[in-house]
Amino acid sequence: MVYIVGLDIGGANIKAVKVSTDGRNVQLVSNVREYMPIWIRGVEGLREKLSVIKDRFRIESSRYFVGVCMTAELSDIFYTKDEGVKKIVDVVEEVFRDAVGRFYVNYYFQLVKAEEAKANSITIAAANWVASAWLLEKILPSHGLKDAVFIDIGSTTTTIIPIVKGRTIIRGRTDPEKLIFGELVYIGTLRTDVTSIIDRVPYKGFYVGICREKFSLIGDVHLILGYIKPDDYTTETADGRGKNIENAIARLARIICADKDIVNIAEVREIARYIYEVTIFKVFQALIQIRSWLASQGIDLNNFVTITAGIGKHIAFEAARRAGFTKIIDIEELIGYPLAGVIPAYGVALMVLDKLGATNANST
């Protein structure tokens, strides 16, 4: 039995998947999504968290491999992405030193070893979208699908990947490029500061300007509106207080320099509803940008399917519907596992499995 660990190392969360294979069948063994704010806990915290995940996965067999994609290199604890990639690779190499092989995803849809990853760090930085795209290219044909737009909304960001005739046709490879082309939207379900999304909110029949302090995160909005439960609110809150409705209302009230004694629950709920709608519109804008580009290439958009993933699937669904997509599918319907929040980790695990199969074939 061979085991493969897929890791998606983000700045706020680490997603990990363990799969096994006997050479014929592939089985999902376990998966985790752990909050790990690297800007607070640092590289040592990353080392400790990966060690905990390794222990939790009970990797006792020497026959295991590791696949890694990352976005944590953007954290401001690193002076550059190059520094970030190199330090993250070093930590992975140390923690999983007993693995048979360790591989890193680059934006050329390749798996490379540590030395090459560090030598070409820009191709490794934020390449987790590749793992998702690779996975989609593999599974779409078996479901009779070839034209799709993938929307993955996590705690911090939104990734959008267009696929035409079964092939990924992105225009951006790095994060700055993806921001230009609408393939990356820096808006999420938990960590986004609400004052970075809006400049006014409805209040007592008027629109009132906001206080640009980090008083409330978008997680408060989704909690107040019932789109997430307290257990889903895995990040820290803006004020360090609890993750219940009462505290969320108190935090959101502060963005108009008020408090829960000045505004009532119904008023705060309408403020939350407005922020939620603006959030959807931000993703909608990116989808329309991508649709516009596809249309300019003479691509028929009528048969496209939208595939949603991440803890912000509800946002993705609404944005896709408003952008004109009529067929919307949850990624879990395609892969058969409840892995919507860890898709890149699952994708990179299967990339490694595919590489091992190709390697075995070449060696024979």
N, C-alpha and C positions, 0 to 999 in steps of 0.2 A: 504494500500500500504506500502510495506517495501522497504527501500533503503539500498544499500550496497556500501561502498566506498572501493576500492582497491588501496593500495599505494605501490609503489616501490620506496623506499627512497635511492637514490644513492648519491655518494659523489659529483657528478657534476650536476645531474639532478634529479628532482622528477617527477615521472609519476603517474598519478592518474586517476581512472576510477570510474564513478558512474553508477550503474545499479539499476533497480527497478523490483519488482515482486508483482503480486497480488495473488500469490499462484499457479497460473497456467502458466502464461507467464512471461518471463524475457526480459527486454528491456534495451538497452544501452541508458542512459540519456545524459551523457557527458563525455569527457575525456580531460586531459591537460598534457602537457609535459613542465615543467618549469626549466630553468637553475637556479641552486642554488649551487654555489661552497662553500661547507661547510668549506673548509680550509681557505676561506676568510671571510665568513659571520658568521661562528661559530654556536654554538647551538642556540643562540638567533635568528640568521637569519633563522635557520630551523623552529623554533617556529613561527616566523612571516610568513614564506612562507606557512606552513601548515594551518595557520589561514586564509590566503588569499584564498587558495584553498578551504577551507571549506566554506567561504563566497561566493565564486564564484559558488560553487555547490548548494548554497541556500538550505542547509539542515535545514529545519524548523521542520520536523516531528521528534518526539522522537523515532519513530520506525526506527532507522537506526543502522547499524553495520559497523565495520571497520575491514578490513584485511590488514596486513602489511608484506612486505618482504623488505629486505634492503641489501645494500652493503656499505653504508656510514661509517660504523664502521671502515673501513680500513684507513680512513683519518688520517693524522698525527697530527691533532688537539687532537686526543685521544692517550694516551700512549699505550693502549692495545685495542684489539677488545672487550674484556670484558667490559671495560669502555665505549667504543663506543656504544655497543648494549644497555647497561643499560641507558645511557643518551638519546639515541634515543627513547627507549621504554617510558621513563619518559615524554618526550616531547609529544609523541603521546597520552599517557594517559591523559595528561593535556589538550591538544587542543581538543581532542574528548571525554572529560569526560562525555558529555551528551549522548553518544552513548549507546545503550542497551548492546552491547558487543564489545570488541576489541580483535582481535586474531592475532597471529604472526606465520609465517611459519617457521618450522624447517626442517632440512635435512632428517628427517624420514617421510616426506610427511604428517606431522601433523600440526594442528592449535592449538596453546597453548595460554594461557592467560599470562598477564604481569609477574606475579610472577614466573611462570615456565620458561618463556623466559629469565628472568634475572638470574635465577638459573642455566640455561644450555645455557649460551650465545654463546658458540662455535657452537651449533647446529642451531642457528639463523643467525649467521654471514654469509653474502653472500649466503643465501639460496634462492635467487630470482629465480634461475634456477629450483627449485622445482615447483614453480607456473606455469612456462612454461611447464615443463614436465607433470604435472598433467593435464593441459589443453589439451595437445596433446593426452594423453591417452584417454581422454573423447571424443575428436572430430574425431580422425582418423577412428574408426570403422564405423562411419556414412558415410564416404567417401570411404569405401571399401579399406582402407589402414591399414597395420599392421607393415610394416618395413620402418623406416624412420630415417633420420639424420636431426636434427633441427639446423640451424645456425642463431644466432641472433647477429648482429653486431651493436653496439651502438656508442656513441661518443668516448668511451674510451676502451671498451673491446669486445671480441668475445666469445660467449658461444656456445658450441657444445654439443648436446644431442642425443645419439643414442637410438633408440627405436626398439625393436625386438619382433615380435608377439604381438604388442600392449602394451608392457611393457618397461619402462625405464631401461636400463642396464648400467648405469654409473659405473665407477670404483672409481671416486673421489667424496668426499662429501665436503671437505673444499677447499678453493682456492689453497693452496699449492699442495694438491693432484691433483686437476684438472689441474694445470699447468704441473705436471708430466705426466699425462695421455693424454694430448692434448685436454682436454675438456674445457680448458680456454686458450685463447690467449690474451695477454695484448696488443692489437692493436685495434684501433677504427677508426672512420670516421672523427673526428674533433680534439680531444685533444692531440693525440699522437705527441710527439716531433719527427720531421722527422729524426733528427740525431740519434735517438734510433733505427731506422729501417735500415739505410744504413751506409756504411763507405766510399763510393765513389759514384760519379755520372758521367755521360757522359758529356764532355765539349770539343768542338772544335775538335772532332775526337779522343779524348783521354779519360781516366778516371782520374778524379782529386779527391784527398782526400778532406774531408769536415772539416768545422769548428764546433767543438762540443760545440756550444752555443745554447741557446734556442731562435733562431732567427725566426723559422718557425714551424707551426703545420701542421699536415696532412690535416686539413681543407683547407689550402691554395692549396694543391695539387688537391683536389677534386673540389675546386672552379675554379682553372685555367683550368682543363680538362672538366668542365661543368657537373660534376656529382651531384653537389649541387648548389643551388642558394644562394645569400647573406642572404636571410631570413632563410635558413636552418643552417647557420653558427651561432648557438646559443651560443657558448662559447666565452670567451674572446680571442682576438688574441695575438700573442706572443709579439708584440710591442705596443698593445693598440690602434693601428690605425684602419682604416676602413676595412670593409669586402667586398671590391670590387676587381676586377681583378688587377687593377694597384697596389694596396697595397699588394696584395698576391704575385705578381711577385717580388716586391721590397723585401719582406721578404724572399722568397725562394732564391733569388739571393745571399743573405748574407751567406748562408751555404757554399758557396765556396769563402767567403771573397770578394765578388763582390757587385755590385749594379746595378740599372737599367740603368745607363749610360755606364757600362762596358759590360753587356750582353744584348742581344735583346730578344724580347718576344718569338720568335721561339726557341731560345736556352733554355730559362727557361721552356718552354712547354715540351721540350724533357727531361729535368731534372725531371719535374713533372711526365712524363710518366714512367720514369724508377722507381721512388719511388713508384708509383701506382702498377707497376708490382711486385715489391718486397713485397709490402703489400699483394697482392693476394697470393704470394708464401708462406708467413708466415701462412696464413690460410690453404692453400693447404697442407702444411707439416703436420699440425695437423689433417686434414681429412685423409691423407694417413696413419698416425699413428693409427687412429681409425679404418680405413678399414683393416689395417694389423692385428689388434687385433681381429676384427670380423671374419676375414678369418681364423685365428688360432683356432677359436672356432667352425669351420665347418659351419659357417653361410653363406648362399648364398647371395651375394651382388647384384645379377643381377636385383632383383625386388625392390631394395630400391628406395625410393623417397627422395629428399632433399627438406626441407621446409625452406624458407628464411624469415627473419624478421629483423627489425631494420632499422635505417637510412642508414646503409651500406649494404642494400640488393644487390646492384650492385656488391659489392666485393664478397659477399657470392655466388652469381650466378656464377661468373667467377671461383672462387676457386673450387666450386662443380663440374662444368663442366670439369675442368682440372683434377680433382681427379677421374673422371670416372663415375660420376653419370649422367644419361641421362634424368631422369625425375625430373624437378625442379619446385616447386610450391611456389608461394607467400602465406604466412600465411593468408593474407586477403581473398584469394579465398576460404579458408576453414571456416573461422569464419564469413564471410559476413559483416565485419565492417572494416573501415580504421584505424586499431589499431596496425599496424606493429611495431610502435615505443614504444608501451606501453604494450606489451604482458604479462610480469609478473604481472603488476597491474591488468589487466583484468583477468588473471588466478587466482590471490588470491581472487578477488571479487567473482568469481564463486565457489572457494573452500569454502568460507564462506557460500554462498548460499546452497551448497551441505551439509555442516555441519548442517545448520539450518533445512534442510529437514530431515536429519537423526535424529536430536534431536527431532523434532516434531513427527517423526514416533516412536521413542523409548518412548516418553512420552505418546503416545496413546496405 
